[in-house]
Amino acid sequence: MLNRAKVAVVGVGNNVSALVQGIALYRATGSLPGVRRPVLDGLGVGDIDFVAAFAMSPEKVGKDLTEAIFSPPNNFPRLTDELPHSGVTVSRGLTDTTEVERVAREIAGAEVVLYAAPSGRQETARAYAEAALRAGAAFVNITSDAVARDPQWLERFVTAGLPLLGDDLTSQFGTSVVHHCLLRLLEERGLTLISSYQVNLGGTEDFRNLVENNNTKMQSKLNALTAKQSTAGRVELAPLGYLPHLESHKVAHINVEAQAWGGTSVSLDLKLKVHDPSGGAGVTIDLVRMAAGALRQQRAGYLSEAAPLLKSPPGTTV
Ligand SMILES: NC(=O)c1ccc[n+]([C@@H]2O[C@H](COP(=O)([O-])OP(=O)(O)OC[C@H]3O[C@@H](n4cnc5c(N)ncnc54)[C@H](O)[C@@H]3O)[C@@H](O)[C@H]2O)c1
């Protein structure tokens, strides 16, 4: 087994809570429910060491990472009573580009910067990407803001010899992957799509933010559904709904209307209920290990094997 990957996290929200807790749980129990790849690039699910963390709220800054993940508005549940301290004290994140150098110094030694701040703040995402470049670290962008799919940013990472993975992860078993699968099945079976929509409701801070600030998220969700198929214009996304009582659950409804042999109608309605942050962490763990593996193998830029894990990889609409 290789040395553990050293990871700095930006944003100590629900996704990072699910990631930190899941890693500790798998390390402690050795059993792996819900894990797609027990070992990836020589790294097990538990082979991640967090070496730096950044957040904005005073309730999180100054705490150990394993305590900060339970501060409100985070509402992902506790997975285990046994959560050893990480030894990483959460630092204040950056608010503008004048702080890039400070952040670059604080992440020195990290192999991967995991960018998990709120979506819809492109300049912030790029400021942290700049810090990763200066620190010589790979950058993983799980938000919908355009970094990897902006050719100029991708070129900068290629030139620096550093991996850049993004943008916007596709949840492990979320609306995008299930909806995409249904649309592909229609095509495979020769049905004609008439119309389709999805409705997403959730009670996390991520949902609250996206309801107010959906400038990059809706395009990214459409990228996940329409990039590879002739469905553009027939698939609609209802505005996201924030329902606090759902807490960390996401409830999604997917409708598909189609025509089968002889023009007869087919109608499908599906309801999906998941813990949204788990869906994120189950994919983040692979993106982080891919990025660390690539850095160690001196592979730079985007990795095509990450495409199934992303909604908006390079080549999709910004
Ligand atoms: N299923 C999923 O969880 C999923 C799927 C796809 C994409 N994403 C994206 O991943 C990101 C993280 O999701 P989440 O549920 O953990 O969100 P979250 O809102 O719970 O956490 C984001 C955290 O970042 C902090 N933050 C804000 N500005 C910051 C800054 N300048 N520097 C450092 N930290 C800052 C916030 O205070 C918050 O704690 C979001 O952008 C989300 O859209 C999540």
The ligand as an SDF file (V2000), in Angstrom:
LIG
                    3D

 44 48  0  0  0  0  0  0  0  0999 V2000
  -24.4790   15.4290   -3.5500 N   0  0  0  0  0  0  0  0  0  0  0  0
  -23.6570   16.4080   -3.2180 C   0  0  0  0  0  0  0  0  0  0  0  0
  -23.3180   16.5670   -2.0760 O   0  0  0  0  0  0  0  0  0  0  0  0
  -23.1130   17.3100   -4.2980 C   0  0  0  0  0  0  0  0  0  0  0  0
  -23.2420   16.9520   -5.6550 C   0  0  0  0  0  0  0  0  0  0  0  0
  -22.7030   17.7840   -6.6280 C   0  0  0  0  0  0  0  0  0  0  0  0
  -22.0780   18.9670   -6.2530 C   0  0  0  0  0  0  0  0  0  0  0  0
  -22.0010   19.3100   -4.9460 N   0  0  0  0  0  0  0  0  0  0  0  0
  -21.3850   20.5840   -4.5880 C   0  0  0  0  0  0  0  0  0  0  0  0
  -20.3890   20.3870   -3.5980 O   0  0  0  0  0  0  0  0  0  0  0  0
  -20.2610   21.5750   -2.8180 C   0  0  0  0  0  0  0  0  0  0  0  0
  -20.2660   21.2010   -1.3470 C   0  0  0  0  0  0  0  0  0  0  0  0
  -21.5360   20.6690   -1.0060 O   0  0  0  0  0  0  0  0  0  0  0  0
  -22.0210   20.7200    0.5140 P   0  0  0  0  0  0  0  0  0  0  0  0
  -23.3340   20.0330    0.5720 O   0  0  0  0  0  0  0  0  0  0  0  0
  -20.9440   20.2840    1.4100 O   0  0  0  0  0  0  0  0  0  0  0  0
  -22.2600   22.2980    0.6740 O   0  0  0  0  0  0  0  0  0  0  0  0
  -22.3640   23.1330    2.0500 P   0  0  0  0  0  0  0  0  0  0  0  0
  -23.0770   24.3950    1.7260 O   0  0  0  0  0  0  0  0  0  0  0  0
  -22.8840   22.2530    3.1310 O   0  0  0  0  0  0  0  0  0  0  0  0
  -20.8410   23.4480    2.4140 O   0  0  0  0  0  0  0  0  0  0  0  0
  -20.0760   24.4570    1.8300 C   0  0  0  0  0  0  0  0  0  0  0  0
  -19.2170   25.0740    2.9130 C   0  0  0  0  0  0  0  0  0  0  0  0
  -18.2770   26.0030    2.3480 O   0  0  0  0  0  0  0  0  0  0  0  0
  -18.1510   27.1140    3.2280 C   0  0  0  0  0  0  0  0  0  0  0  0
  -17.6150   28.2750    2.5090 N   0  0  0  0  0  0  0  0  0  0  0  0
  -18.2940   29.3250    1.9570 C   0  0  0  0  0  0  0  0  0  0  0  0
  -17.4350   30.2030    1.3930 N   0  0  0  0  0  0  0  0  0  0  0  0
  -16.1890   29.7120    1.5880 C   0  0  0  0  0  0  0  0  0  0  0  0
  -14.8900   30.1890    1.2750 C   0  0  0  0  0  0  0  0  0  0  0  0
  -14.6980   31.3410    0.6070 N   0  0  0  0  0  0  0  0  0  0  0  0
  -13.8360   29.4480    1.6760 N   0  0  0  0  0  0  0  0  0  0  0  0
  -13.9970   28.2830    2.3510 C   0  0  0  0  0  0  0  0  0  0  0  0
  -15.2180   27.8020    2.6930 N   0  0  0  0  0  0  0  0  0  0  0  0
  -16.2950   28.4950    2.3040 C   0  0  0  0  0  0  0  0  0  0  0  0
  -19.5720   27.3100    3.7230 C   0  0  0  0  0  0  0  0  0  0  0  0
  -19.5760   28.0480    4.9050 O   0  0  0  0  0  0  0  0  0  0  0  0
  -20.0460   25.8590    3.9180 C   0  0  0  0  0  0  0  0  0  0  0  0
  -19.7600   25.3820    5.1980 O   0  0  0  0  0  0  0  0  0  0  0  0
  -21.4110   22.5020   -3.2360 C   0  0  0  0  0  0  0  0  0  0  0  0
  -20.9340   23.4590   -4.1450 O   0  0  0  0  0  0  0  0  0  0  0  0
  -22.3580   21.5590   -3.9360 C   0  0  0  0  0  0  0  0  0  0  0  0
  -23.1830   22.2180   -4.8960 O   0  0  0  0  0  0  0  0  0  0  0  0
  -22.4840   18.5060   -3.9550 C   0  0  0  0  0  0  0  0  0  0  0  0
  1  2  1  0
  2  3  2  0
  2  4  1  0
  4  5  1  0
  4 44  2  0
  5  6  2  0
  6  7  1  0
  7  8  2  0
  8  9  1  0
  8 44  1  0
  9 10  1  0
  9 42  1  0
 10 11  1  0
 11 12  1  0
 11 40  1  0
 12 13  1  0
 13 14  1  0
 14 15  2  0
 14 16  1  0
 14 17  1  0
 17 18  1  0
 18 19  2  0
 18 20  1  0
 18 21  1  0
 21 22  1  0
 22 23  1  0
 23 24  1  0
 23 38  1  0
 24 25  1  0
 25 26  1  0
 25 36  1  0
 26 27  1  0
 26 35  1  0
 27 28  2  0
 28 29  1  0
 29 30  1  0
 29 35  2  0
 30 31  1  0
 30 32  2  0
 32 33  1  0
 33 34  2  0
 34 35  1  0
 36 37  1  0
 36 38  1  0
 38 39  1  0
 40 41  1  0
 40 42  1  0
 42 43  1  0
M  CHG  2   8   1  16  -1
M  END
$$$$
